[in-house]
Amino acid sequence: MAQQAASPATAAAAEAAAPVPPRLAAGAGGGLASRFLALELELSARLEALAVGEPVSHVYRPLRYAWRPHRRFVRRYCRAAKRVLFLGMNPGPFGMGQTGVPFGDAWHVREWLRVTGRVEKPPAEHPKRPVLGLACRRAEVSGARFWGLVRSLCAEPRRFFRHCFVHNHCPLLFVARSGRNVTPAELPPAQRAGLLGACDEALARAVELLGVGLVVGVGRFAERRARRALAAAGLAVRVEGLPHPSPRSARANAGWQQLAKARLGELGVLQLFEE
């Protein structure tokens, strides 16, 4: 008897539950998504040797323990060249640190982006920052604001991803002994230099691979790193900034969505969602 072909839903569920291949292989084939994933894995492997000390007590690597949803996100939404790359700084404890998706507020990842996949536990977990994966119920404010803006502008995700993609400069999340999030900028100079240098090089390669013409740094840190990285690589790519949606910002708390929408209009990005 001939074997019955799996339905799309069954195939999707199987992929989401499939074990991660040795060394987190990006997958066979030379498509754009696979090549992008390979670049990410190369950076991840390079950063394995990074020695990090105080003020950091725990380093979370979402590209390892949240690889399944991350791979799904890239394979679904990064199949072709992009005109715009939105660039964040690094994973947040309730965003990509939970879901593997940049600015990955769990509700938006599950319900709007429709990204699924089992999330493992990191080898060392801070008791105040447990990884709950897509079941995380705590909102990631920056991510909820970012994807909430995109959702208000695009009726469905593929309208946004037709010309745009979202990526982080650094794939690691740093946590202090107190449970506080430590940004890359807060690392000691010697540790920071090695980390940012590797991330800069990987960013330039990603921008070149995607054929991006505009990088929008979400927050000043991402904007500055993008300018530095692309200049060092000799890439004539436009870099602009978007205010960060962090709840720590009084300006963002006063109405980030309106502010960001106006800025995207100035940059000529809004019209891409109408094409």
SVG drawing of the C-alpha trace seen along z (x, -y; Angstrom):
<svg xmlns="http://www.w3.org/2000/svg" viewBox="-6 -62 46 64">
<polyline fill="none" stroke="black" stroke-width="0.4" points="0.0,0.0 1.3,-3.4 2.2,-5.6 -0.2,-8.5 1.3,-12.0 1.3,-14.0 -1.0,-17.0 0.6,-20.5 -0.6,-20.8 0.9,-17.4 4.2,-18.3 4.4,-21.6 3.9,-19.9 6.5,-17.3 9.1,-20.0 8.3,-21.9 8.9,-18.8 11.8,-17.4 15.1,-17.1 17.8,-19.6 20.5,-18.1 24.1,-17.8 25.7,-21.2 22.3,-22.8 22.6,-22.3 20.7,-25.0 19.3,-22.4 20.1,-21.1 20.1,-23.2 21.4,-26.5 18.3,-28.7 18.5,-32.1 17.0,-31.1 19.4,-28.2 22.4,-30.5 21.1,-33.1 20.7,-30.4 24.2,-29.1 25.6,-32.6 23.8,-32.8 25.2,-29.4 28.7,-30.4 28.5,-33.5 26.9,-31.4 29.8,-28.9 32.3,-31.8 30.8,-33.3 30.9,-29.9 34.5,-30.7 33.7,-34.1 34.6,-34.4 32.1,-36.5 32.5,-37.5 31.0,-40.1 28.5,-41.7 27.2,-38.7 26.4,-35.4 24.3,-33.7 24.6,-33.7 21.5,-32.6 21.9,-31.4 18.4,-31.3 19.9,-30.0 20.6,-26.8 17.7,-26.1 15.0,-28.0 16.4,-26.9 13.2,-25.2 11.0,-28.3 13.9,-30.5 14.5,-28.2 10.8,-28.2 10.7,-32.0 13.6,-32.4 12.4,-29.7 8.9,-31.1 9.8,-34.8 13.3,-35.0 12.9,-33.2 13.9,-36.1 16.1,-39.3 14.9,-42.2 15.0,-45.9 14.9,-46.8 16.4,-45.2 15.2,-46.2 18.0,-45.7 17.7,-45.2 20.4,-45.0 20.2,-41.6 17.5,-39.2 15.4,-40.3 14.5,-38.0 10.8,-37.9 11.2,-38.2 13.7,-36.3 15.1,-34.9 11.8,-32.9 10.8,-32.4 13.9,-32.6 12.3,-35.4 13.7,-38.9 11.5,-41.3 9.6,-38.0 6.8,-38.8 5.2,-35.3 1.6,-36.3 2.7,-37.9 4.9,-35.0 2.2,-32.5 -0.9,-34.3 0.2,-36.7 3.5,-35.4 2.1,-31.8 5.6,-30.5 5.7,-27.3 8.3,-24.9 9.5,-23.3 11.9,-25.4 14.3,-23.6 15.8,-24.7 19.2,-26.4 22.0,-24.5 22.2,-27.2 19.1,-29.1 18.8,-32.0 16.0,-31.3 14.5,-34.7 14.6,-34.2 13.1,-30.8 12.6,-29.9 9.0,-29.0 9.1,-29.3 6.0,-30.1 3.9,-29.4 5.4,-32.5 2.6,-34.7 4.6,-37.8 4.5,-40.4 7.7,-41.7 6.9,-45.4 9.4,-46.3 8.4,-43.4 4.7,-43.9 5.1,-47.5 7.3,-46.6 5.1,-43.8 2.0,-45.7 3.1,-48.5 3.7,-46.1 0.4,-44.5 -1.4,-47.9 0.3,-48.6 0.1,-45.2 -3.1,-43.1 -1.0,-39.9 2.7,-39.1 3.7,-38.4 2.9,-42.0 5.6,-43.2 8.1,-40.4 7.7,-40.9 10.4,-43.6 11.5,-43.6 13.1,-41.4 14.0,-41.6 17.3,-40.6 19.5,-41.2 23.0,-42.5 24.0,-40.1 22.3,-36.7 23.2,-36.4 21.2,-37.4 23.2,-38.4 21.8,-38.2 23.4,-39.5 23.3,-37.7 20.3,-39.8 18.4,-38.7 18.8,-42.1 19.3,-42.2 22.8,-43.3 23.1,-44.9 26.2,-44.4 27.2,-48.0 27.4,-47.3 30.0,-44.5 33.7,-45.3 35.7,-46.7 37.8,-43.6 34.7,-41.3 32.7,-43.9 35.3,-44.4 35.5,-40.7 31.8,-40.3 30.9,-43.4 33.6,-42.8 32.3,-39.4 28.7,-40.6 29.7,-43.5 31.3,-41.2 28.3,-38.8 25.9,-41.7 27.8,-43.0 27.7,-39.5 24.0,-39.2 23.2,-42.6 25.2,-41.6 23.5,-38.2 20.0,-39.7 20.8,-42.5 19.5,-45.1 19.4,-48.7 18.3,-50.2 19.2,-49.1 16.9,-50.6 18.5,-50.4 15.9,-50.1 17.5,-52.2 20.8,-54.2 23.0,-51.2 21.8,-49.2 22.0,-52.2 25.6,-53.0 26.8,-49.3 25.2,-49.1 27.0,-52.2 30.3,-51.0 29.9,-47.4 28.9,-48.4 31.5,-51.1 34.2,-48.7 33.0,-46.2 33.0,-48.8 29.2,-48.4 27.4,-51.5 24.2,-50.7 22.0,-53.4 21.6,-53.3 18.9,-55.1 17.5,-55.0 14.1,-54.3 13.4,-55.2 13.5,-52.2 10.2,-51.0 11.6,-50.2 9.4,-50.9 12.5,-52.6 12.0,-55.4 9.7,-58.2 9.5,-59.2 8.4,-55.7 5.9,-55.5 4.3,-58.7 3.3,-57.2 5.8,-55.1 3.6,-53.8 2.7,-57.2 6.3,-58.3 7.6,-55.2 5.0,-55.4 5.9,-59.0 9.6,-58.0 8.9,-55.1 7.0,-57.5 10.0,-59.8 12.2,-56.9 10.0,-55.8 9.2,-52.4 5.5,-52.8 5.0,-52.8 6.6,-49.4 3.6,-47.9 1.3,-49.1 3.1,-47.5"/>
</svg>
